[in-house]
Amino acid sequence: MEAHDLQVIDALVAHESDMAERMRHFDWAATPVGPPSTWPVTLRVALGICLNSKFPMFVRWGPELIQFYNDAYTPILGQKHPHALGRPVREIWAEVWPTIEPQINAVMRDGQSSWNERVKLQFLRNGYLEDAWITWSYSPIPDGLGGVGGIFCACTEETANVRAEAERDILAEQRRLALNSARLGWWNHDLQTNEVVWDDRFKAIFGVEHDSLSFDAIMESVHPDDREEVTATVQAAIAAPDNPPYSNELRVVLPDGSIRWVASQGKVHNMGHGPTGPQLSLVGTVADITGRKRNAEALLERTRFAELNAAVGKALTGKSDELEGMLAQCARAMVEHLDAALACIWTLQSAGAILELQANAGAHTLPNSPYQRNGSQGVIPLGESKIGLIALERTPFLTNNVVEATMPRDRDAAKKND
């Protein structure tokens, strides 16, 4: 290359690069664009921008669209580099020419710029056809004579991003399938806005209609006795420096007033730094464990009754020869294994139509209660008070509110005795 041609190349280059060096050693006189000393100013300006940029760029010049490009564009070319330099684009990119030709013609003929975002192309650049997603923009370069001399293009390959997003979508679908299989709902609590969003299963578990609510609003669905513990657990997870995962079990009050047991798990995630500091989100899952809780309670009840039966059987078949001692052991067994406050054993004296207290254990009521076995105490006429009515009608009775129950006929006695 002549010295004055080298001077043209040197004038274009602000920072040395591989492509600048290749351009110095390329025989431009053998191409339709001619030696660098003949290049118009508009081409030189475009090449200066291209060669000095760290962003993938190329220039195509003349009717043959002879190709120039910078270092950042070489990964897109693959094995087409370095022989793509100084060659017609139709020859270099023959496999995508049908796609890009209409846009190139529009630029060269009409001076019309174009924009293409994440277009899927099939490149033959590494010995095989491969899918590639490219974003590019074509801009006309004036020829200095009132027409268009070439094309300037800034572009980027987004294949890695597209594939990463596809993998993310696959993982999201796998997560959805896993959540559905495990019957889990998910939620995301934005700690900056205090808004909680969730999926359809969360909505079903909590009995809410909205797709999102504030944390305070969704806490209204939590049983009042559980709110303090849930709030404390969440605050501890947020405050912990290593943001460990947490879990808790809570009760949800549904719109119809029924109670549902829920297992919740969560973890704080830092979503990056924002205008107000670290953008923290608390994400997690919920599961309806009402059935499990009921099964556990039923198992506990069966276990208690089994232990009670064993204790009663042991008392009745023990060494004690006195019935009173056996019954006392049975009463103590009921208090111990049923977690009862008071257990009483009565016998019905059919001749006198009265109930007589034979044994009791646990808490005692007032001194004049019929549950005391002293003198005339411990005797109830059949049909009187709650115990007498149960014995008369042979009807089991269970309540946690004796005073308001319908069974006792003498409410004053119920208030006093129960």
ZIUR-V248725 format. One record per pair of residues at least 6 apart in sequence whose C-alpha atoms are under 7 Angstrom apart, sorted by the first residue. I is the first residue (numbers start at 0). GAP is how many residues later the second one is. D is the distance in whole Angstrom. If there is no record, write none. Layout:
i gap d
I GAP D
I GAP D
This chain:
i gap d
0 26 7
3 33 7
4 30 7
4 31 5
4 32 5
5 18 6
7 28 6
7 29 6
8 15 6
11 32 7
11 35 7
11 36 5
12 7 7
12 35 6
12 38 7
12 39 6
13 38 6
14 37 6
16 54 7
17 53 6
18 51 6
18 52 6
19 31 7
27 6 5
27 7 5
28 6 4
32 29 7
41 99 7
41 100 6
41 101 6
41 102 7
45 106 7
46 12 7
49 7 6
49 8 6
49 19 7
49 20 6
50 19 5
53 18 6
54 17 6
55 14 7
55 16 4
55 17 4
55 98 6
55 99 6
55 100 6
56 12 6
56 13 6
56 16 6
56 96 6
56 97 4
56 98 6
57 10 6
57 11 4
57 12 6
57 94 6
57 95 5
57 96 7
58 8 6
58 9 5
58 10 6
58 92 6
58 93 5
58 94 6
59 6 5
59 7 5
59 8 6
59 90 5
59 91 5
59 92 7
60 6 7
60 88 6
60 89 4
60 90 6
61 87 6
61 88 6
63 24 6
64 23 5
64 24 6
64 85 7
65 20 5
65 21 5
65 22 4
65 23 6
66 17 7
66 18 6
66 19 5
66 20 6
66 21 6
66 22 6
67 17 6
67 18 6
73 7 6
75 81 7
76 48 6
77 47 5
77 48 6
78 46 5
78 47 5
79 45 6
83 8 6
89 7 6
94 28 7
94 29 7
95 25 7
95 26 7
102 11 7
105 6 6
106 6 6
106 32 7
106 33 6
107 32 7
107 40 6
107 42 7
110 29 5
110 37 6
112 25 5
112 26 5
112 27 7
113 23 5
113 24 5
113 25 7
114 21 6
114 22 4
114 23 7
115 19 5
115 20 5
115 21 6
116 17 7
116 18 4
116 19 7
117 15 5
117 16 5
117 17 5
117 40 7
118 14 5
118 15 5
118 16 6
119 11 7
119 12 6
119 13 4
119 14 7
120 10 6
120 11 5
120 12 6
121 7 6
121 8 5
121 9 5
121 10 6
122 6 5
122 7 5
122 8 6
122 9 7
123 6 7
131 27 5
132 24 6
132 25 5
132 26 5
133 22 6
133 23 5
133 24 6
134 20 6
134 21 5
134 22 6
135 17 7
135 18 6
135 19 4
135 20 7
136 16 6
136 17 6
136 18 6
137 13 6
137 14 6
137 15 5
138 12 6
138 13 5
138 14 6
139 8 6
139 10 6
139 11 5
139 12 6
140 7 6
140 8 6
140 9 5
140 10 5
140 11 6
141 6 5
141 7 5
142 6 4
178 6 7
182 104 7
183 17 7
183 101 6
183 102 6
183 103 5
184 14 6
184 16 5
184 17 5
184 100 5
184 101 5
184 102 6
185 12 6
185 13 6
185 16 6
185 98 6
185 99 4
185 100 6
186 9 7
186 10 6
186 11 4
186 12 7
186 96 6
186 97 6
186 98 6
187 8 6
187 9 5
187 10 6
187 93 7
187 94 6
187 95 4
187 96 7
188 6 6
188 7 4
188 8 7
188 92 6
188 93 5
188 94 6
189 6 6
189 90 7
189 91 5
189 92 7
190 89 6
190 90 5
191 87 7
191 88 7
193 20 6
193 21 6
194 17 7
194 18 6
194 19 4
194 20 6
195 16 5
195 17 6
195 18 6
195 19 6
196 14 6
196 15 4
196 16 7
197 13 6
197 14 6
201 84 7
202 6 6
204 83 6
205 46 6
205 48 7
206 47 6
206 48 7
218 8 7
220 31 6
220 32 5
220 33 7
221 29 6
221 30 5
221 31 6
222 28 5
222 29 5
222 30 6
225 24 6
225 25 7
236 6 6
236 7 7
236 9 7
236 31 7
237 30 6
242 24 7
242 25 6
243 23 6
244 21 6
244 22 4
245 19 6
245 20 6
245 21 6
246 17 6
246 18 4
246 19 6
247 15 6
247 16 6
247 17 7
248 13 6
248 14 4
248 15 6
249 11 6
249 12 5
249 13 7
250 8 6
250 9 6
250 10 5
250 11 6
251 7 6
251 8 5
251 9 6
251 10 7
252 6 5
252 7 7
259 30 6
260 27 6
260 28 5
260 29 5
261 24 6
261 25 6
261 26 5
261 27 5
261 28 7
262 23 6
262 24 5
262 25 7
262 26 6
263 21 6
263 22 4
263 23 7
264 19 5
264 20 5
264 21 7
265 16 6
265 17 5
265 18 4
265 19 7
266 15 6
266 16 6
266 17 6
267 12 7
267 13 6
267 14 4
267 15 6
268 11 6
268 12 5
268 13 6
269 8 7
269 9 6
269 10 5
269 11 6
270 8 5
270 9 6
270 10 7
271 6 6
271 7 6
272 6 6
303 33 5
303 34 6
306 30 7
307 25 6
307 26 6
307 29 6
310 22 6
311 18 5
311 21 7
314 11 5
314 14 6
314 15 6
315 10 6
319 6 7
323 34 7
323 35 7
326 32 6
327 31 5
327 32 6
330 12 5
330 13 6
330 14 7
330 28 7
330 29 5
330 30 5
331 29 5
333 6 7
333 9 6
334 6 6
334 7 6
334 8 6
334 26 7
334 27 6
340 21 6
340 22 6
341 19 6
341 20 5
341 21 5
342 17 5
342 18 5
342 19 6
343 15 6
343 16 4
343 17 7
344 12 6
344 13 6
344 14 5
344 15 6
345 9 6
345 10 5
345 11 4
345 12 5
346 8 6
346 9 5
346 10 7
346 11 7
347 6 6
347 7 5
347 8 6
348 6 6
352 28 6
352 29 5
353 25 7
353 26 6
353 27 4
353 28 5
354 24 6
354 25 5
354 26 6
354 27 6
354 33 7
355 22 6
355 23 5
355 24 7
356 14 7
356 16 7
356 21 5
356 22 6
364 52 7
368 48 6
369 7 5
369 8 5
369 9 6
370 7 5
371 6 5
379 8 6
380 7 6
381 6 5
381 7 7
381 9 7
381 10 6
382 6 4
382 9 5
384 23 6
384 24 7
384 25 6
384 28 7
384 29 7
385 21 7
385 22 5
389 6 7
401 12 7
401 16 7
402 8 7
402 11 6
402 12 6
407 6 7
